Amino acid sequence: MQIYRQSTKALDILLNRDERLVYSLCREEISDIVLAQRTQLPLDVLNKTLSALLEHGLIEKVASSQDPPSRSSDPQPIVPTPTKLDTTKAQLFAVLETELGERAKKFLPEIESKQNLGELEEWSRKLVLKLRLTLSQKAANMLEARLQSLFT
């Protein structure tokens, strides 16, 4: 098991969809196992994506299962398995980030505040209308098309 997080290097290159998704999930320390669950990417694709991000210096490896065990007698915290809600939130943010770029970040607190799938779906559908009227017709159409697969 490997644990990754974003490095302090500025994002100065164009990333593909998978790279953007993984990069955004690495805002906080996250294991490769949790990344695989949240992104639902095949392992070979995830490993290739992580390698590319490491090579560009955009993420860094924080810990590895090959690291010597800690001498602390404290038990290791149990990392909860991501729920369907967590996975859907990550996928929704990835879609927004793909279409809106940096502007998607302003929606992240609202996405994270949703407590269940119904609430998230309702907010997402309202966001489609808001995007259509204010920011981007293209982003609204893309989000509307993806909502069907996200919430079924």
LINWOLIN-V793666 format. One line per field, one symbol per residue. phi: phi as a letter, one per 20 degrees, with the letter a starting at -180 (. if undefined). psi: psi as a letter, one per 40 degrees, with the letter a starting at -180 (. if undefined). burial: b if it has 9 or more other C-alpha atoms within 8 Angstrom, else e. Layout:
phi->???
psi->???
burial->???
This chain:
phi->.dccbfeefffccedfgfffffgffegdgbefffgfffeleggfffffffffffffmecceebbfeffffefeffffeefffegffffgfffffffffedmfffffeggfffffebfffffgfffffgffffecebffffffffffggffdd
psi->hihiiiiehiheihiiddddddddeedihiiddddddddfiidddddddddddddeediihdiieeiiiieiehihihhihiiddddddddddddddddebdeddeedddddeheiddddddddddddddddddchddddddddddddddf.
burial->ebbbbbeeeeeeeeeeebbbbbbebbeebbbbebbbbbbeeeeeebeebbeebbeebbbbbbebeeeeeeeeeeeeeeeeebeebbbbbbbbbbbbbbbbeeebeeebeebeebeebebbbeebbebbbbbbeeebbebbbbbbebbeebee
